[in-house]
Amino acid sequence: MTPEMQKFIDLLESQLGYSEKGGSYTKFGDWYGKHVEFDADYSSAPWCDMYLSWAAHKLGYEDWIGQFAWTVSHAKWFKEQGAWGHKPKPGAIVFYDWSGTNRIDNIDHVGIVTRVEGDTIFTIEGNIDGGIAKRKERDTSKVVGYGYPERIKARLDDEVAQQAREARKKAEEQAALPPGPGTDVVIHLAATCQGDGACP
């Protein structure tokens, strides 16, 4: 697991024990409705995914962890990014379907894997057991799949590095070009002026 994902988990851990307030209000839903989607009041909405989105935003990791309230959209986003699979690993975002259909369209909960031991995953999840942020220990029978943020980050980092290489190459090619038209005239004029002193 990368240091960035550990930092992400550390931030989620700092919120363990957080529970819904009156009317199912959470600060994560309140934040989401003010910063990500403005089409509705999310302050009392199911917040398992907004908990992850909040932490990603706090750390500036939105581009590779995602900003979602709906778990189905989040899972499909990972799939579109080529960062979806079925192997649990620390730092993976885990998506569940409690009905056991194993279909992305039926996903109804999400968390993050912190540890794997055999067929058991250890997670941090928001909005579980009556609306609390908690650690959980689960078998994988209800898991639909996993999103791998590190895979997206690696691709984005490669793209940035490639753009930097291309920009550097372009700059080197520009520097290697011969002087443009008119340069010789300027140099000759300057030399003439210095020679006879007649130039203004």
N, C-alpha and C positions, 0 to 999 in steps of 0.2 A: 504494500500500500504506500502511496506517495505521501510526502509530508503535507501536501495540500489537503488530501482526503483525511488525514489524521486531524488536521486543524478543523476541518468541517465537522468531524465526529466530536471533537472536543467542545465545539460550540453547541452542538445538539445536546451533549451531555450536561452542559451548564444549565439547560432548561428542563432537565428531568424533574418530574414532580409537578410541573406546571399543569393546572387543571382549568377546565372551562369555568367561567364566571356565570352569573345569573343570565338566563335566557340563552345559554350556550355560547356567550361571547368569548372570543379569544383575541389576544393581541396579534396573533399570526393572521387571522382572517381580516381583522381591522387594517393591518398593514397592507395585505394583499389588495384589498379593494381601493386603497389610496395610492398604490405604487405600481401595480401590474395591470389589472383589469378594472375599468371604471364603469362597467355596464350594470353592476349590481352591488348590493351591500353584502359583503362576504364575512362580516364580523361574527355572524352566528352560524356560518356554513361548516360542514365537515372539514376538518383542518389537517388531516394527516399529511397531505402533500404540500399544503401552504407552510407547514412547519419546516419542511426541507427547503422550500423556495425562500423563505425568510432567512435561513442560515446562509444559503448560497449568495443571496443579495448582500448580506452583511460582510461577506468575505470577498465580494467581487467575482464570484465563480458562476454567475448566471449563464454564461455562454456554453458551459460544458456540464452543468448539473441541471439546468432548466428552471423555468418559472411557470409552475402549473398549479391549478387548484383541482383539476380533474385527472384522476389517476390513469384513465384510459388514454387520454391525450398525451400524457407524459410517457407512458409505455410506447405508444406509437412513435413519438418523437425519437426515443432511443433507437427504435427499429430503423427509422428513416436515416438516422445518423450512422448506421452500421455498428451500433454499440449495444446490441441486444443478444442475450444468450440464456443458457440454462444451467450454467455452472456457478454455484455460490462462491463468493470470495469476499474478503474484507474490503469495504469501500464500495461494494455494489449496491445499487438501489433495488430492493426486492419488492415485487408486485404480487399481490394475492387475489385469488378469487375464492371467497368462502364457500361458494356452492360447488367448487371442485371441477368446473367444466374445462379448465385450462385454456380458456379463450381470452384474448386481450380485451375484447369488447365487454367482457364480464368482470374485469378487474374492479375491485371495490376497496382496496386498501394498499398502503405502501409504507415502507420503512427503509432502514439502511442496515446492511450487514456489518457487524463489528468483529465477529469471530465465527469460524466454522470448525466443527468437530464431528467428523463422520457425516451422518445424515442430519445432524442438528445444526441449526443456524442460531446465532445470538444476534439480536437486533436492538435498535432503538426505533421506537415508533411513537407518533403522536396520535391523539384521539383514539385511544384504546382503553378498554376496561372502564368504561364510564366517562370518557373524555379526559384522559390523562396522558402525559408524555412519560413513557416508561421503557425500561429494558424488557425484552421478551426472549424466551427460549422456545424455539419452534422446530417441528419436523418440517419437511419440505412438501408435504402432500398437497397443500393448498397454494403452492407457489406456481404462478403462471410463467414467470421468467425474471431476468435480471437486466437492469440497465447498468452499463459500465462507463461512468463519467471519465475515468482516466483515459479510456480509449479515445473519447472525443477531444480531450485536452491535448493528447499526444498529436492528433491530426491537426488541430488548430495551431499548435506550436510549430509543427513541420511546415505548415503553410506560411506562417510568419517568417520562419527562417528562410524559406525558398524566396519569398518576396524580397527579403533583405539581400540575399545572394544576387538576385536579378538586378536590384537597384545598384549594388556595388559594381557588378559587371558592366552595367550601362555607364556608370560614372567613370570607370577605368577606360572604357572604349572612347568616351568623349574626350578624356584627357590625352589619349594617344593620337587623336586626329591631328593632321597637319594644320598649321595656321590657315585661317579662312582667307578669302579674296580681300585685297585691300590692305592687308597687314604689311606687305613689303613696301607699299607706297608710303605708309606712315613712317616706317623705319627710315626709308631713303630721305624723306622730307626732313625728318629730325636731324639726320646726319648733315644735310645740306645747310640747314639753319645754323648748326654749330660751326660749320666750316667757314662760311663767309659773313656770318653775323647780320645778314640782311633781313632775316625774318622778324616779324613783330613779336 
